[in-house]
Amino acid sequence: MTAKLDPFAVAPTLMKSWMGTSLAAAASLEPGLVSLVKIRASQINGCANCLNMHTANARASGETEQRLDVLCAWRDAPCYTDRERAALAWTEALTRLSEGHALERAREALNAHFTEEEQVKLTLVINVINGWNRLAVGFGLWIEPAAAKAMTKAVAA
């Protein structure tokens, strides 16, 4: 890992808890949907580390190049399901919370495609990836996907 400050070294207990929360949130919904949400939030936040990691993981899990290529323009691309579109709209609304313009419209789509429990789970996934984006951008983190997988296995054990 390269970093201006390594949060795993300076706050290991909290970072282990954060990683555990991250893994639990990610496991609470279908993996492909979670990948799209993580990538879209990371695009908005300009997090190169998370984009590198989550696009590699998505490809390894079978996500298509086409869907990854057009994710930033998902509204105009016909290759996403209505459920994915609702999740992406909610992701954008929460990631751009200070803009506030799309929240009600996004909530309507969310209600149509997610149960209340799933809405909470999705919101937690969005919160977690936004947190990771801020840690990575703020501290200049760069973790190669293979190293991240090893770190994830160590925390899960």
Rosetta blueprint (number, residue, H / E / L):
1 M L
2 T E
3 A L
4 K L
5 L L
6 D L
7 P H
8 F H
9 A H
10 V H
11 A L
12 P H
13 T H
14 L H
15 M H
16 K H
17 S H
18 W H
19 M H
20 G H
21 T H
22 S H
23 L H
24 A H
25 A H
26 A H
27 A L
28 S L
29 L L
30 E L
31 P H
32 G H
33 L H
34 V H
35 S H
36 L H
37 V H
38 K H
39 I H
40 R H
41 A H
42 S H
43 Q H
44 I H
45 N H
46 G L
47 C L
48 A H
49 N H
50 C H
51 L H
52 N H
53 M H
54 H H
55 T H
56 A H
57 N H
58 A H
59 R H
60 A H
61 S L
62 G L
63 E L
64 T L
65 E H
66 Q H
67 R H
68 L H
69 D H
70 V L
71 L H
72 C H
73 A H
74 W H
75 R H
76 D H
77 A L
78 P L
79 C L
80 Y L
81 T L
82 D H
83 R H
84 E H
85 R H
86 A H
87 A H
88 L H
89 A H
90 W H
91 T H
92 E H
93 A H
94 L H
95 T H
96 R L
97 L L
98 S L
99 E L
100 G L
101 H L
102 A L
103 L H
104 E H
105 R H
106 A H
107 R H
108 E H
109 A H
110 L H
111 N H
112 A H
113 H H
114 F L
115 T L
116 E H
117 E H
118 E H
119 Q H
120 V H
121 K H
122 L H
123 T H
124 L H
125 V H
126 I H
127 N H
128 V H
129 I H
130 N H
131 G H
132 W H
133 N H
134 R H
135 L H
136 A H
137 V H
138 G H
139 F H
140 G L
141 L L
142 W E
143 I L
144 E L
145 P H
146 A H
147 A H
148 A H
149 K H
150 A H
151 M H
152 T H
153 K H
154 A H
155 V H
156 A H
157 A L
